[in-house]
């Protein structure tokens, strides 16, 4: 998102807050927001956010979910953060949580404040829009009508009408904010609507689309007034001039076009950018334009002479997010994929300082009203689209942070953390007091299970996909990453003890032997390696699989190791000799993970089916299957007494099963994305679940919602 702030101005433009369809395809938020900042007192922060908006059966939430969008309140005091679990409201000065708005049943993709700052609108993948009252935190209305994700929201200048767009049908809906009723549906675009803007008088709506067209609509009647054609690529940005007589548009075709609103005729074309123009907007003088492009530059244009007045260069990869300080002397620019924020002297055009800390894709920057704080939002996102219904499923990387800086000194002030990426792994310490979570932001986080407090972050891996395991004696934590390394950490202090670097591909699984003396690591390099935990010596390399190994598990006695691979086999190994013992029979091509029952007699597995399989550990025969999930099962765990099996699925739920009877005991619902990991506490009273929604939920098992309908 491109954010431009000017001192003590009325709101000139309220652009789309988010376009998730663009995020999916282009990995960049293409909106532009030009708002006023007035001085008001900050709100009083609330407490204990781990308890807010919990689903039935949960006792705490760790992490705040992925960030999908942010919006700054018109008075400059609050940030609304759209996340995978709801909308967080932050006090921008204190950097603390004010409240969490919950009610959407899926990820929230877009947020927008009304011009008076009293109402917040949120749009979700659940195809609804919700209106919230900021002063009370109350839900005012739910707007139904979209048949697709709601990816963009914008209020009219008077705040009485809300425009929304989303999905692939190219429609826009206008809503009466007071009643929550739909006023009209605007149809005509042949593809995604990627940009919307109201004229300063609120009478005209401009919309830009991937169909390369711009359409002008009457807000009062919904009449399609005219179509502006001329771009040769998707239209990423539309904005009106301060007097409302001119419209400026930026496009995938690298050009900026200025249009006469009254006639729809092209007034001029500005060329010079060498890549897509993601945003273009007028400055208050009405004679100067600012544009941001994927060519790594920010350009200021004199539309009278049609010349470039100034070009800011320095970012190395698609830096286009900008904000002005309140005195107008400093410009901040977010460096897109290079992860930096640069502060520029507006008089000389020189770089004053570079702020480093974000690792990728700085999508928006914003100054506080008095200029003492700069907020930078980074959403390190990459969506790798795989083949539907195959093992090559979609993989999403998303690292969400908001960092606060002192723009005068360049010092980092704070990070609004816990907005983390998906959590592929969670595990309890042997004493149950600590929970470790591996995350795609390259770190391992340690949490206090009693208070929900974030205790420590272990950083050192240079790639994502971290697998974690505690040693049975509780002294060591192991982590494996896509950087091909395995790291051992002091579980108490977080100090790095040693690094194993012999693997040649990403690490998919790590597990300690029951005596804590041996660590097994499985890799996509088709090998399993056994390490001496005390000396760091490589004890053995187990070879025989012919494709990526996805999971390893020790049997309780420690002499046998089981492994599962994409070569569609489950293998058993003699740990003492390093030799192959057996191959499990039956159809195992769908299995990606295994756990061993506490008594060592049964192996349970899940994968690319909706079922859980149970195998006899000694004979390898399939003894039972549990059916009930509606999507792939990618995590299973036994309770300490072995009587209950928990399974987590891409259907967003956790199921509890009686291992003796196979009966479905209960279902835990509350995650808004696939569940990647489940783990029982040592006393069996708590279940932790880690999800792609970026949160961990702690469940009190005695309050699990029973479901015996089948």
C-alpha positions as CSV (number, residue, x, y, z in Angstrom):
1,X,0.0,0.0,0.0
2,X,1.3,3.5,-0.9
3,X,0.6,5.9,2.0
4,X,1.2,9.6,1.6
5,X,0.6,11.9,4.6
6,X,0.5,15.7,4.6
7,X,0.3,18.1,7.6
8,X,-3.1,19.3,8.8
9,X,-5.1,18.7,5.6
10,X,-8.6,17.5,5.1
11,X,-9.1,14.0,3.7
12,X,-8.6,14.2,0.0
13,X,-8.8,10.6,-1.0
14,X,-9.6,7.3,0.6
15,X,-8.3,4.6,-1.7
16,X,-8.7,0.9,-1.5
17,X,-7.3,-0.5,1.7
18,X,-6.4,-3.9,0.3
19,X,-6.7,-5.9,-2.8
20,X,-6.1,-9.5,-1.9
21,X,-6.4,-10.7,-5.5
22,X,-3.5,-8.5,-6.3
23,X,-1.6,-9.9,-3.4
24,X,-2.2,-13.4,-4.6
25,X,-1.0,-12.6,-8.1
26,X,1.5,-9.8,-7.9
27,X,2.5,-10.0,-4.2
28,X,2.0,-6.3,-3.7
29,X,-0.8,-4.2,-2.4
30,X,-1.5,-1.7,-5.1
31,X,-3.7,0.8,-3.2
32,X,-3.0,4.5,-2.4
33,X,-4.3,6.4,0.6
34,X,-4.0,10.2,1.1
35,X,-5.5,11.2,4.4
36,X,-5.3,13.9,7.0
37,X,-3.6,13.6,10.4
38,X,-5.1,15.7,13.3
39,X,-4.0,15.7,16.9
40,X,-6.1,13.7,19.4
41,X,-5.3,11.9,22.6
42,X,-4.5,8.2,22.2
43,X,-6.9,5.5,23.4
44,X,-6.3,3.6,26.6
45,X,-4.7,0.2,25.8
46,X,-6.5,-3.0,26.9
47,X,-4.9,-5.9,28.7
48,X,-4.3,-9.6,28.2
49,X,-5.0,-10.0,24.5
50,X,-4.4,-13.7,24.7
51,X,-7.9,-14.1,26.1
52,X,-9.8,-11.9,23.6
53,X,-12.3,-13.5,21.2
54,X,-11.5,-17.1,22.0
55,X,-13.4,-20.0,20.4
56,X,-15.4,-22.4,22.6
57,X,-13.0,-24.8,24.4
58,X,-9.9,-22.6,24.1
59,X,-8.2,-21.1,27.1
60,X,-5.6,-18.9,25.4
61,X,-4.3,-17.7,22.0
62,X,-0.6,-17.2,21.3
63,X,0.2,-15.1,18.3
64,X,-2.1,-12.6,16.6
65,X,-2.5,-14.0,13.1
66,X,-1.1,-13.0,9.7
67,X,-1.4,-9.4,8.7
68,X,-3.4,-8.9,5.5
69,X,-4.0,-5.1,5.6
70,X,-3.6,-2.0,7.7
71,X,-5.5,1.3,7.9
72,X,-4.6,4.4,9.9
73,X,-7.3,6.3,11.7
74,X,-8.1,9.8,10.4
75,X,-6.9,11.4,13.6
76,X,-3.6,9.6,13.4
77,X,-3.8,7.8,16.7
78,X,-4.8,4.2,15.8
79,X,-3.9,1.5,13.5
80,X,-6.4,-1.1,12.4
81,X,-4.7,-4.4,11.4
82,X,-6.6,-6.9,9.3
83,X,-5.4,-10.4,10.3
84,X,-6.3,-14.0,9.8
85,X,-8.3,-14.1,13.0
86,X,-10.0,-10.7,13.1
87,X,-9.1,-7.0,13.2
88,X,-6.7,-5.7,15.8
89,X,-6.8,-2.1,16.9
90,X,-3.5,-0.6,18.1
91,X,-2.6,2.6,19.9
92,X,0.0,3.9,17.5
93,X,1.9,6.0,20.1
94,X,2.0,3.3,22.8
95,X,2.4,0.4,20.4
96,X,-0.2,-1.6,22.4
97,X,-3.4,-3.4,21.6
98,X,-6.7,-1.6,22.1
99,X,-9.1,-4.3,21.1
100,X,-9.7,-7.3,18.8
101,X,-12.8,-7.3,16.6
102,X,-13.9,-10.9,15.9
103,X,-16.9,-12.3,14.1
104,X,-15.6,-13.0,10.6
105,X,-15.4,-16.7,9.9
106,X,-12.4,-16.5,7.7
107,X,-9.4,-14.2,7.1
108,X,-10.0,-10.5,7.0
109,X,-8.4,-9.0,3.9
110,X,-9.4,-5.3,4.0
111,X,-10.1,-2.6,6.5
112,X,-11.1,1.1,6.2
113,X,-12.0,3.9,8.6
114,X,-14.9,6.2,8.0
115,X,-13.7,9.8,7.5
116,X,-14.9,10.8,11.0
117,X,-13.0,7.9,12.5
118,X,-16.1,6.6,14.3
119,X,-16.7,3.4,12.2
120,X,-14.4,0.7,10.9
121,X,-15.3,-1.5,8.0
122,X,-13.7,-4.9,7.5
123,X,-14.0,-7.2,4.5
124,X,-13.2,-10.9,4.6
125,X,-12.7,-14.1,2.6
126,X,-16.0,-15.2,4.2
127,X,-17.7,-12.9,1.6
128,X,-19.0,-10.4,4.2
129,X,-18.3,-6.9,5.4
130,X,-18.7,-6.0,9.0
131,X,-19.1,-2.5,10.5
132,X,-17.6,-1.8,13.9
133,X,-18.1,1.1,16.3
134,X,-14.7,2.3,17.4
135,X,-15.7,4.0,20.7
136,X,-17.4,0.9,22.1
137,X,-15.9,-1.9,20.0
138,X,-19.4,-3.1,19.2
139,X,-20.4,-4.8,16.0
140,X,-22.9,-2.5,14.2
141,X,-23.9,-4.5,11.1
142,X,-22.9,-7.3,8.7
143,X,-23.2,-6.6,5.0
144,X,-24.0,-9.7,2.9
145,X,-24.1,-9.9,-0.9
146,X,-20.6,-10.6,-2.3
147,X,-20.1,-14.0,-3.7
148,X,-16.3,-13.8,-3.4
149,X,-13.6,-12.4,-1.1
150,X,-14.0,-8.8,-0.1
151,X,-10.7,-7.4,-1.0
152,X,-11.2,-3.6,-1.2
153,X,-13.2,-1.0,0.8
154,X,-13.5,2.8,0.5
155,X,-15.8,5.3,2.1
156,X,-17.3,8.4,0.4
157,X,-16.0,11.7,1.8
158,X,-19.1,12.1,3.9
159,X,-18.9,8.6,5.3
160,X,-22.5,7.7,4.3
161,X,-21.7,5.3,1.6
162,X,-19.2,2.4,1.4
163,X,-17.9,0.9,-1.8
164,X,-16.6,-2.7,-1.8
165,X,-15.1,-5.0,-4.4
166,X,-13.8,-8.5,-4.5
167,X,-13.6,-11.7,-6.4
168,X,-13.3,-12.3,-10.1
169,X,-16.7,-11.1,-11.3
170,X,-15.7,-7.5,-11.6
171,X,-18.6,-6.1,-9.5
172,X,-18.7,-3.2,-7.1
173,X,-21.3,-2.8,-4.4
174,X,-22.4,0.4,-2.7
175,X,-23.7,0.2,0.8
176,X,-25.7,2.6,3.0
177,X,-23.5,2.8,6.1
178,X,-26.3,4.0,8.3
179,X,-28.7,1.1,7.6
180,X,-26.3,-1.6,6.4
181,X,-28.4,-2.1,3.3
182,X,-27.0,-2.5,-0.2
183,X,-27.8,0.5,-2.4
184,X,-26.8,-0.9,-5.7
185,X,-24.4,-3.3,-7.5
186,X,-22.2,-1.8,-10.3
187,X,-21.5,-4.3,-13.1
188,X,-19.4,-3.9,-16.2
189,X,-15.8,-4.8,-15.6
190,X,-14.7,-8.0,-17.1
191,X,-12.1,-8.8,-14.5
192,X,-10.9,-8.0,-10.9
193,X,-11.5,-4.5,-9.7
194,X,-8.0,-3.4,-8.6
195,X,-8.5,0.2,-7.6
196,X,-11.4,2.5,-6.5
197,X,-11.6,6.2,-5.7
198,X,-14.4,8.6,-4.9
199,X,-14.3,12.2,-6.3
200,X,-13.9,14.9,-3.7
201,X,-17.6,15.7,-3.7
202,X,-18.5,12.1,-3.4
203,X,-20.7,12.1,-6.4
204,X,-18.5,10.0,-8.7
205,X,-16.8,6.6,-8.2
206,X,-13.8,5.7,-10.4
207,X,-12.8,2.1,-10.7
208,X,-9.8,0.5,-12.4
209,X,-9.6,-3.2,-13.3
210,X,-7.4,-5.9,-14.6
211,X,-9.5,-5.6,-17.8
212,X,-7.4,-2.5,-18.6
213,X,-10.4,-0.2,-18.3
214,X,-11.4,2.6,-16.0
215,X,-15.1,3.2,-15.4
216,X,-16.9,6.2,-13.9
217,X,-20.1,5.7,-11.9
218,X,-22.8,8.0,-10.5
219,X,-22.9,7.3,-6.7
220,X,-26.5,8.5,-6.5
221,X,-28.0,6.5,-9.3
222,X,-25.4,3.8,-10.0
223,X,-25.4,4.8,-13.6
224,X,-22.3,3.9,-15.6
225,X,-21.3,7.3,-16.9
226,X,-18.4,6.5,-19.1
227,X,-15.5,4.1,-19.8
228,X,-11.9,5.3,-20.1
229,X,-9.8,3.1,-22.3
230,X,-6.2,3.7,-23.2
231,X,-4.1,1.6,-20.9
232,X,-2.5,-1.6,-22.4
233,X,-2.3,-3.4,-19.1
234,X,-4.1,-3.8,-15.8
235,X,-5.0,-0.5,-14.1
236,X,-3.5,-0.5,-10.6
237,X,-4.3,3.0,-9.3
238,X,-6.9,5.7,-9.8
239,X,-7.1,9.1,-8.1
240,X,-8.9,12.4,-8.5
241,X,-7.3,15.8,-8.5
242,X,-8.2,18.1,-5.6
243,X,-10.7,19.9,-7.7
244,X,-12.2,16.7,-9.0
245,X,-11.9,17.6,-12.7
246,X,-9.0,15.3,-13.5
247,X,-8.4,11.6,-12.9
248,X,-4.9,10.1,-12.8
249,X,-4.3,6.4,-13.4
250,X,-1.3,4.1,-13.1
251,X,-1.0,0.8,-15.0
252,X,0.9,-2.4,-15.6
253,X,1.9,-0.8,-19.0
254,X,4.4,1.5,-17.2
255,X,2.4,4.6,-18.0
256,X,0.5,7.3,-16.1
257,X,-2.5,8.7,-17.9
258,X,-4.5,11.9,-17.0
259,X,-8.1,12.0,-17.9
260,X,-10.7,14.8,-18.2
261,X,-13.5,13.6,-15.9
262,X,-16.3,15.5,-17.7
263,X,-15.6,14.1,-21.1
264,X,-13.5,11.0,-20.4
265,X,-10.9,12.1,-22.9
266,X,-7.2,11.6,-22.3
267,X,-5.4,14.8,-21.3
268,X,-1.9,13.6,-21.3
269,X,0.4,10.6,-20.9
270,X,3.4,10.6,-18.6
271,X,6.1,8.1,-19.5
272,X,9.5,7.4,-17.9
273,X,8.9,4.6,-15.6
274,X,10.3,1.3,-16.8
275,X,8.0,-1.0,-14.9
276,X,4.4,-1.2,-13.7
277,X,3.1,2.0,-12.1
278,X,1.5,0.8,-8.9
279,X,0.3,4.2,-7.7
280,X,-0.1,7.8,-8.9
281,X,-1.7,10.7,-7.0
282,X,-2.0,14.4,-7.0
283,X,-0.3,16.6,-4.4
284,X,-2.5,19.3,-2.8
285,X,-1.3,21.9,-5.2
286,X,-3.1,20.0,-8.0
287,X,-0.1,20.6,-10.3
288,X,2.3,17.9,-9.0
289,X,1.9,14.2,-9.2
290,X,3.8,11.6,-7.2
291,X,4.1,8.0,-8.6
292,X,5.6,4.8,-7.4
293,X,6.7,2.0,-9.6
294,X,8.2,-1.5,-9.6
295,X,11.3,0.1,-11.4
296,X,12.4,1.0,-7.8
297,X,11.8,4.8,-8.2
298,X,9.5,7.4,-6.9
299,X,8.9,10.3,-9.3
300,X,7.5,13.7,-8.9
301,X,5.9,15.2,-12.1
302,X,5.1,18.8,-13.1
303,X,1.9,18.3,-15.1
304,X,2.0,21.8,-16.5
305,X,5.3,21.1,-18.2
306,X,4.9,17.3,-18.4
307,X,8.4,16.9,-17.0
308,X,9.9,15.0,-14.1
309,X,10.7,17.4,-11.3
310,X,12.6,14.9,-9.1
311,X,13.3,11.2,-9.0
312,X,14.2,9.3,-5.8
313,X,16.3,6.2,-6.4
314,X,18.2,3.9,-4.2
315,X,16.0,0.9,-3.5
316,X,17.2,-2.2,-5.1
317,X,13.8,-4.0,-5.5
318,X,10.4,-2.4,-6.1
319,X,10.3,0.3,-3.5
320,X,7.1,2.3,-3.9
321,X,5.5,2.9,-0.4
322,X,6.0,6.5,0.6
323,X,4.9,9.0,3.4
324,X,5.7,12.6,4.1
325,X,6.6,14.0,7.5
326,X,4.2,16.6,9.0
327,X,6.6,19.4,8.2
328,X,6.9,18.2,4.6
329,X,10.7,18.2,4.8
330,X,11.2,14.4,4.8
331,X,9.9,11.6,2.6
332,X,10.0,8.0,3.8
333,X,9.9,5.2,1.2
334,X,9.5,1.5,1.8
335,X,11.8,-0.6,-0.2
336,X,9.5,-3.3,-1.3
337,X,11.3,-6.5,-1.6
338,X,14.7,-5.1,-0.5
339,X,13.2,-4.7,3.0
340,X,14.5,-1.2,3.8
341,X,13.0,2.1,4.6
342,X,14.8,5.2,3.3
343,X,14.4,8.8,4.6
344,X,14.9,11.5,1.9
345,X,15.6,15.2,2.2
346,X,12.8,16.8,0.2
347,X,14.9,19.8,-0.7
348,X,18.0,18.0,-1.9
349,X,16.6,14.6,-2.9
350,X,19.4,13.0,-1.0
351,X,19.1,10.0,1.4
352,X,19.2,11.1,5.0
353,X,19.2,7.6,6.5
354,X,18.3,4.0,5.8
355,X,16.2,2.0,8.3
356,X,16.9,-1.7,8.3
357,X,15.1,-4.4,10.2
358,X,12.3,-5.6,7.9
359,X,13.5,-8.6,5.8
360,X,11.3,-8.2,2.7
361,X,8.4,-6.4,1.0
362,X,7.8,-3.2,3.0
363,X,4.3,-2.4,1.8
364,X,3.5,0.8,3.7
365,X,5.1,3.5,5.8
366,X,3.4,6.3,7.9
367,X,4.5,9.1,10.1
368,X,2.8,9.9,13.4
369,X,1.2,13.4,13.5
370,X,4.0,15.1,15.5
371,X,6.6,13.4,13.4
372,X,8.3,11.5,16.3
373,X,7.4,8.0,15.0
374,X,7.5,6.3,11.7
375,X,5.6,3.0,11.3
376,X,6.6,0.5,8.6
377,X,4.5,-2.5,7.7
378,X,6.2,-5.5,6.1
379,X,4.4,-8.4,4.8
380,X,7.0,-10.8,3.5
381,X,4.6,-12.7,1.3
382,X,5.1,-15.3,-1.5
383,X,2.4,-17.6,-2.6
384,X,3.7,-20.6,-4.5
385,X,0.7,-22.0,-6.4
386,X,0.8,-25.8,-6.7
387,X,-1.3,-28.3,-8.5
388,X,-4.8,-28.8,-7.1
389,X,-5.5,-32.2,-5.4
390,X,-1.9,-33.4,-5.6
391,X,1.0,-33.6,-3.2
392,X,2.2,-30.4,-4.8
393,X,-0.1,-28.3,-2.7
394,X,0.0,-24.5,-2.3
395,X,2.7,-23.2,0.0
396,X,2.3,-19.7,1.4
397,X,5.1,-17.7,3.1
398,X,3.9,-14.7,5.0
399,X,5.9,-12.8,7.6
400,X,3.9,-10.0,9.0
401,X,5.5,-7.2,11.2
402,X,4.9,-3.6,12.0
403,X,8.0,-1.7,13.2
404,X,8.1,1.7,14.8
405,X,11.1,4.0,14.3
406,X,12.4,7.4,15.5
407,X,12.8,9.1,12.1
408,X,15.2,11.7,13.6
409,X,17.7,9.3,15.0
410,X,16.9,6.3,12.9
411,X,16.6,4.1,16.0
412,X,14.2,1.2,16.1
413,X,11.6,1.9,18.9
414,X,9.3,-1.1,18.9
415,X,7.9,-4.0,16.9
416,X,4.2,-4.9,17.0
417,X,5.0,-8.5,17.1
418,X,3.2,-11.9,17.4
419,X,1.7,-11.2,13.9
420,X,3.6,-14.2,12.7
421,X,3.3,-16.4,9.7
422,X,1.9,-19.9,9.6
423,X,3.0,-22.2,12.4
424,X,4.0,-25.6,11.0
425,X,5.2,-27.0,14.3
426,X,4.3,-26.7,18.1
427,X,5.8,-28.8,20.9
428,X,5.6,-28.8,24.7
429,X,8.7,-29.0,26.9
430,X,8.7,-32.1,29.1
431,X,7.6,-30.2,32.2
432,X,4.7,-28.5,30.2
433,X,5.7,-25.0,31.2
434,X,7.0,-23.9,27.8
435,X,5.7,-24.3,24.3
436,X,8.0,-24.0,21.3
437,X,6.7,-23.0,17.9
438,X,8.6,-23.1,14.6
439,X,7.5,-20.5,12.1
440,X,8.2,-19.5,8.5
441,X,9.7,-16.3,9.7
442,X,12.9,-18.3,10.3
443,X,12.6,-18.2,14.1
444,X,11.5,-20.4,17.0
445,X,9.4,-18.7,19.6
446,X,9.1,-19.9,23.2
447,X,5.9,-19.2,25.2
448,X,4.9,-19.5,28.8
449,X,2.0,-21.9,28.9
450,X,0.6,-20.5,32.1
451,X,0.5,-16.9,31.2
452,X,0.7,-17.0,27.4
453,X,3.7,-14.7,27.6
454,X,6.2,-14.7,24.8
455,X,9.4,-15.7,26.6
456,X,12.1,-15.7,23.9
457,X,12.8,-15.8,20.2
458,X,15.5,-18.0,18.8
459,X,17.0,-16.6,15.6
460,X,19.7,-17.9,13.4
461,X,18.1,-19.9,10.7
462,X,18.2,-18.2,7.3
463,X,15.3,-19.9,5.7
464,X,11.7,-21.0,6.6
465,X,9.9,-24.2,7.4
466,X,11.4,-24.7,10.9
467,X,10.8,-28.1,12.6
468,X,11.3,-28.2,16.4
469,X,11.6,-30.8,19.2
470,X,12.5,-30.8,22.9
471,X,14.9,-33.4,24.3
472,X,13.1,-35.7,26.8
473,X,15.4,-34.4,29.6
474,X,14.2,-30.8,28.7
475,X,17.7,-29.4,28.4
476,X,17.9,-29.0,24.6
477,X,15.7,-27.8,21.8
478,X,16.4,-28.9,18.2
479,X,15.3,-27.0,15.1
480,X,15.6,-27.8,11.4
481,X,15.1,-25.5,8.5
482,X,15.1,-25.1,4.8
483,X,18.6,-23.6,5.1
484,X,19.7,-27.3,5.3
485,X,20.9,-26.9,8.9
486,X,19.9,-28.4,12.2
487,X,20.5,-26.3,15.3
488,X,20.6,-27.3,19.0
489,X,19.7,-24.6,21.6
490,X,19.9,-24.4,25.3
491,X,16.2,-24.8,26.2
492,X,16.5,-22.5,29.3
493,X,18.6,-19.7,28.0
494,X,18.0,-19.8,24.2
495,X,21.7,-19.9,23.6
496,X,22.8,-21.7,20.4
497,X,24.8,-24.8,21.3
498,X,25.8,-26.3,18.0
499,X,24.9,-26.4,14.3
500,X,24.8,-29.6,12.1
501,X,25.4,-28.8,8.4
502,X,25.8,-32.1,6.6
503,X,22.4,-32.2,5.0
504,X,22.1,-31.0,1.4
505,X,18.5,-30.0,1.3
506,X,15.8,-28.7,3.6
507,X,15.1,-30.4,7.0
508,X,11.6,-31.7,7.3
509,X,11.7,-33.4,10.8
510,X,13.8,-33.6,13.9
511,X,13.3,-35.9,16.9
512,X,15.3,-36.9,20.0
513,X,15.8,-40.5,21.2
514,X,14.1,-41.3,24.5
515,X,17.4,-41.1,26.4
516,X,18.1,-37.6,24.8
517,X,21.5,-38.8,23.6
518,X,20.7,-39.1,19.9
519,X,19.0,-36.7,17.5
520,X,17.5,-37.9,14.2
521,X,17.0,-35.4,11.4
522,X,15.1,-36.1,8.2
523,X,15.7,-34.2,5.0
524,X,14.5,-33.7,1.4
525,X,18.0,-35.0,0.5
526,X,16.5,-38.5,1.0
527,X,18.6,-39.3,4.1
528,X,18.2,-39.6,7.8
529,X,21.1,-38.6,9.9
530,X,21.7,-39.6,13.5
531,X,23.7,-37.2,15.7
532,X,25.4,-37.5,19.1
533,X,23.8,-34.7,21.0
534,X,26.7,-34.3,23.4
535,X,29.6,-34.3,21.0
536,X,27.9,-33.2,17.8
537,X,29.3,-36.2,16.0
538,X,27.5,-37.7,13.1
539,X,26.8,-41.3,14.2
540,X,25.2,-42.7,11.1
541,X,23.4,-41.8,7.8
542,X,20.4,-43.9,7.0
543,X,19.9,-44.3,3.2
544,X,17.3,-46.2,1.2
545,X,14.4,-43.8,0.5
546,X,14.3,-42.6,-3.1
547,X,12.4,-39.4,-2.5
548,X,12.0,-36.6,0.1
549,X,11.6,-37.8,3.7
550,X,8.9,-35.9,5.5
551,X,8.9,-37.4,9.0
552,X,10.9,-39.5,11.5
553,X,9.8,-40.9,14.8
554,X,11.5,-42.9,17.5
555,X,9.8,-45.9,19.1
556,X,9.5,-45.5,23.0
557,X,12.4,-47.9,23.6
558,X,14.7,-45.9,21.3
559,X,16.1,-48.8,19.3
560,X,13.8,-48.4,16.3
561,X,13.1,-45.4,14.1
562,X,10.3,-45.1,11.6
563,X,10.4,-42.8,8.6
564,X,7.9,-41.7,5.9
565,X,8.9,-40.5,2.5
566,X,7.3,-39.2,-0.7
567,X,8.6,-42.4,-2.3
568,X,5.3,-43.7,-0.8
569,X,6.9,-46.0,1.7
570,X,7.2,-46.2,5.5
571,X,10.5,-47.7,6.6
572,X,11.7,-49.0,10.0
573,X,15.3,-48.7,11.0
574,X,17.6,-50.3,13.6
575,X,19.1,-47.2,15.4
576,X,21.9,-49.2,17.0
577,X,23.2,-50.7,13.7
578,X,21.9,-48.1,11.3
579,X,20.4,-50.8,9.1
580,X,17.0,-51.2,7.5
581,X,14.5,-53.4,9.4
582,X,11.3,-53.5,7.5
583,X,8.8,-51.7,5.1
584,X,5.3,-51.3,6.3
585,X,2.7,-52.9,4.1
586,X,-0.6,-51.5,2.8
587,X,-1.3,-48.4,0.8
588,X,0.9,-45.6,2.2
589,X,1.3,-43.3,-0.7
590,X,-0.9,-40.6,1.0
591,X,1.0,-40.6,4.3
592,X,3.2,-37.6,5.2
593,X,3.6,-37.9,8.9
594,X,3.8,-40.5,11.7
595,X,3.5,-40.6,15.5
596,X,4.1,-43.6,17.7
597,X,1.8,-44.6,20.5
598,X,3.2,-44.3,24.1
599,X,3.2,-48.1,24.4
600,X,5.2,-48.5,21.1
601,X,2.6,-50.9,19.6
602,X,0.9,-48.6,17.1
603,X,1.9,-46.0,14.5
604,X,-0.6,-43.4,13.5
605,X,-0.3,-41.4,10.3
606,X,-2.0,-38.7,8.3
607,X,-1.5,-37.0,5.0
608,X,-3.1,-36.3,1.6
609,X,-6.4,-37.9,2.6
610,X,-9.2,-37.1,4.9
611,X,-8.4,-40.1,7.1
612,X,-6.0,-41.2,9.8
613,X,-4.3,-44.6,9.5
614,X,-3.2,-46.9,12.4
615,X,-0.5,-49.6,11.8
616,X,0.7,-52.4,13.9
617,X,4.3,-51.3,14.8
618,X,5.8,-54.8,14.7
619,X,4.0,-56.3,11.7
620,X,3.4,-53.1,9.7
621,X,-0.2,-54.1,9.0
622,X,-2.9,-51.5,8.7
623,X,-5.3,-52.1,11.7
624,X,-7.8,-49.2,11.5
625,X,-8.7,-45.9,9.9
626,X,-10.4,-42.9,11.4
627,X,-12.7,-41.0,9.1
628,X,-14.4,-37.6,9.6
629,X,-12.3,-34.8,8.4
630,X,-13.3,-33.1,5.2
631,X,-9.8,-32.2,4.0
632,X,-6.2,-33.4,4.3
633,X,-4.9,-34.5,7.7
634,X,-1.5,-33.1,8.3
635,X,-0.9,-33.6,12.0
636,X,-1.7,-36.3,14.6
637,X,-0.6,-36.7,18.3
638,X,-1.2,-39.2,21.0
639,X,-2.2,-38.1,24.5
640,X,0.3,-39.2,27.2
641,X,-1.9,-42.1,28.3
642,X,-2.4,-43.2,24.6
643,X,-6.2,-43.3,25.0
644,X,-6.8,-40.2,22.8
645,X,-5.5,-39.3,19.3
646,X,-5.8,-35.7,18.1
647,X,-5.7,-34.9,14.4
648,X,-5.5,-31.5,12.7
649,X,-6.6,-30.9,9.2
650,X,-6.8,-28.4,6.4
651,X,-10.5,-28.2,7.1
652,X,-9.5,-25.9,10.0
653,X,-10.6,-28.3,12.7
654,X,-9.0,-30.6,15.3
655,X,-10.7,-34.0,15.9
656,X,-10.3,-36.1,19.1
657,X,-10.5,-39.9,18.7
658,X,-10.8,-42.8,21.2
659,X,-7.9,-45.1,20.2
660,X,-9.5,-48.2,21.6
661,X,-12.9,-47.9,19.9
662,X,-12.1,-45.5,17.1
663,X,-15.1,-43.4,18.2
664,X,-15.0,-39.6,17.4
665,X,-14.9,-38.0,20.8
666,X,-15.1,-34.3,19.9
667,X,-14.2,-31.5,17.5
668,X,-12.3,-28.3,18.3
669,X,-13.1,-25.4,16.0
670,X,-11.7,-21.9,16.0
671,X,-8.8,-21.7,13.6
672,X,-9.4,-19.8,10.3
673,X,-6.8,-21.9,8.3
674,X,-5.4,-25.3,8.1
675,X,-4.0,-26.9,11.3
676,X,-0.4,-27.9,10.8
677,X,0.5,-29.2,14.3
678,X,-1.0,-30.5,17.5
679,X,0.6,-31.4,20.8
680,X,-0.6,-32.6,24.1
681,X,0.8,-31.2,27.4
682,X,2.6,-33.8,29.5
683,X,-0.3,-34.0,31.9
684,X,-2.8,-34.5,29.0
685,X,-5.1,-31.7,30.1
686,X,-4.1,-29.2,27.4
687,X,-3.8,-29.5,23.6
688,X,-1.9,-26.9,21.6
689,X,-2.6,-26.4,17.9
690,X,-0.6,-24.4,15.4
691,X,-2.2,-23.1,12.3
692,X,-1.5,-21.5,9.0
693,X,-3.6,-18.6,10.4
694,X,-0.5,-17.6,12.4
695,X,-1.8,-18.5,15.8
696,X,-1.5,-21.2,18.5
697,X,-4.6,-22.1,20.4
698,X,-4.4,-23.8,23.8
699,X,-7.5,-26.0,24.4
700,X,-8.9,-27.2,27.7
701,X,-9.7,-30.7,26.8
702,X,-12.4,-31.2,29.4
703,X,-14.5,-28.6,27.5
704,X,-14.1,-30.0,24.0
705,X,-17.3,-29.8,22.0
706,X,-18.6,-33.4,21.7
707,X,-19.8,-34.5,18.3
708,X,-21.2,-38.0,18.0
709,X,-23.4,-37.4,15.1
710,X,-21.9,-40.1,13.0
